[in-house]
Amino acid sequence: MPTTEESIIAAARLRAAYRGENEAMAAASALEVLAALKKSLSGDKYQEALEKLYLEYSTS
């Protein structure tokens, strides 16, 4: 199953909750990153970037 923007936002919120940080701010930050990626990448490169970002949020 491919990584989606929604799964990245959920992972950002979960990481923030785990760290005791503001979940809404984490989601907003993730949305900004996604917007920048969407603007600069497309196709497979965009999907690869989504997967890397998800991995970053889910393992840190």
URNOR-V818116 format. One record per residue. PSI is psi in radians with two decimals (none if undefined). D_FIRST is the distance of its C-alpha to the first C-alpha in Angstrom with 1 decimal. Layout:
{{PSI | D_FIRST} {PSI | D_FIRST}}
This chain:
{{2.22 | 0.0} {2.62 | 3.8} {2.38 | 6.6} {2.89 | 8.9} {-0.68 | 12.7} {-0.68 | 12.9} {-0.55 | 11.0} {-0.75 | 13.4} {-0.73 | 16.3} {-0.72 | 15.7} {-0.66 | 15.6} {-0.75 | 18.7} {-0.76 | 20.4} {-0.76 | 19.7} {-0.74 | 21.1} {-0.75 | 24.1} {-0.74 | 24.8} {-0.64 | 24.8} {-0.06 | 27.2} {0.44 | 29.3} {3.00 | 28.7} {2.05 | 28.4} {-0.65 | 25.0} {-0.70 | 25.8} {-0.66 | 26.9} {-0.73 | 23.8} {-0.72 | 21.7} {-0.72 | 24.2} {-0.74 | 24.1} {-0.69 | 20.3} {-0.66 | 20.8} {-0.76 | 23.5} {-0.76 | 21.4} {-0.72 | 18.7} {-0.72 | 21.5} {-0.70 | 23.0} {-0.76 | 19.9} {-0.60 | 19.5} {-0.58 | 23.2} {-0.28 | 23.3} {2.81 | 20.1} {2.87 | 18.3} {-2.32 | 15.7} {-0.62 | 14.2} {-0.70 | 16.4} {-0.78 | 15.2} {-0.71 | 11.5} {-0.73 | 13.0} {-0.68 | 15.1} {-0.76 | 12.5} {-0.70 | 10.9} {-0.72 | 14.5} {-0.74 | 15.5} {-0.78 | 12.9} {-0.72 | 14.2} {-0.80 | 17.7} {-0.62 | 17.5} {-0.25 | 16.0} {-0.08 | 18.5} {none | 21.6}}
